[in-house]
Amino acid sequence: MSLFDELRELGVDIDDGLKRLGGNESLYNRLLGSFVKTMKEQIVEPDFDCTDYTGTTERAHTIKGIAGNLSITPVYEAYTDIVNLLRGGKPEEAKKILVDIIPVQETIMQCIEKHME
């Protein structure tokens, strides 16, 4: 199964992501690699400090942006909620969503990495 087929099964809107890039599959593939790199650099862990989570909000916003640009829908939607909850002063609710999305984002990252080898 191809990378795009596997990602579609994981809820990624490949067609929309490609459309944003003028159908350039090569560029989309490179940006998928950037997504994995960003996810590893901008780690948002569910044990963040609930009294000072400015850095967590910034990292979550970065992830939301790159996931949105590539139409990695499950990650984009979860991090949109996480950012909104953090900005709304509801870190405990954000943690719950984060706990649920981490396995999904890990699966998506593993899929991308498998095909980038």
ABEGO torsion letter per residue (X at the ends): XBAAAAAAAAGBBAAAAAAAAGGBAAAAAAAAAAAAAAAAAABBBAABBAABAAAAAAAAAAAAAAAAAAGBAAAAAAAAAAAAAAAAGBAAAAAAAAAAAAAAAAAAAAAAAAAAX
